[in-house]
Amino acid sequence: MRIALFTLEALANARAVRRFVADHAGEIAVVGLSDPERPGVGGLTGQVRRHLLRSGPGFLPYLAVNFGLPDLLRGLAPATQRLGGSLDVPEATPLHSLCNRLGLPHAVIEDVNAPGTAALLAEHRADLIVSFHFDQIFAAATLAAVPLGGINLHPSLLPRFRGPVPTFHALLDETPTFGVTVHRLAPAIDAGGILAQEAVTLPGDVTASRAAMQLHEAGRPLLDRVLAEVRRDGRIPAGRALPLLPYCGFPTRAQLRDLKRRGRRLVDARDLGEALSLSVRR
């Protein structure tokens, strides 16, 4: 079984997805790295402007710690790895460098549904798509470009909190409930049949950022279990079909005020420290 892994490397998934690549290097056909500055969504400037209009400046620290800082520090990784003694540690190695080390083909994906993606999948004879914190929606034609279709790891108890920042929406609940789900990919957001799911207890002071990190780690055993079933049976199970609940998008200004009123946070100093240490330690 040859896996095409699609991911957007960020604080939430960095260590978990790097370890996944190292553990499954023998069956990964190609790695698709989402371009966070892709022109089709307005580039970096256009995306920041949209976030400001919708969420206000209160969302910028989350974006900076989860995406901006890790992206900036990836270029410094060789130096920080030498200083931290982590040159040979997969969890501390940016995916581009890790793929080079392991001899894995990889490509930057501007549009996952462009003809070039189907050509990439065909070139590397991929059987199965695995989405691991990927920020683009697969069209039906793209999923049909591989024999087995695709699966996704999502850090919530679907069908609750479909969307890009589920841990933020979980923290808006009076009593937050966290979990992780592996589901079939469908040409709609977090809408495919559920293949594996597990509730996860997190500390009361957890931030949205730290919850996402811990849930992606907790999802690895579920993802491996589903992959073992697909490998054994030669197909993805149908999964449990549940009614879709409302889509939960990026936070609004009112939702950010509600989060603050509840004494909960998107990000804190511990998350900043984790982002700064991504290429330094395991």
Number of C-alpha atoms within 10 A of each C-alpha: 17 18 25 26 25 25 24 24 26 24 26 26 22 28 23 22 24 22 21 20 21 18 12 14 16 13 14 24 24 24 25 22 20 21 18 20 14 15 14 9 14 13 13 12 11 14 16 17 13 13 18 16 12 15 18 17 13 16 20 15 15 19 18 16 24 25 18 17 16 25 18 11 17 17 11 12 22 18 13 21 20 13 13 15 15 19 19 12 17 24 24 25 27 23 25 18 15 20 19 11 13 12 10 18 16 19 15 17 21 20 18 20 17 12 11 13 18 18 12 20 22 13 11 15 18 24 21 27 29 22 25 25 22 22 16 18 17 21 15 14 12 20 20 14 20 20 14 18 20 24 26 23 26 28 31 28 22 24 19 19 22 22 19 20 19 25 26 26 24 20 24 17 11 8 9 14 17 21 26 26 26 31 29 26 25 19 14 11 15 26 19 24 20 23 22 19 20 17 14 17 12 16 8 10 11 18 21 23 24 22 27 25 23 19 27 26 21 19 24 19 11 19 25 14 15 19 20 12 14 16 13 11 10 14 15 20 15 12 14 12 14 12 8 14 12 11 15 15 14 17 20 17 17 12 15 21 13 14 19 13 11 13 10 18 18 22 21 16 9 12 21 19 11 18 24 16 18 23 31 23 18 14
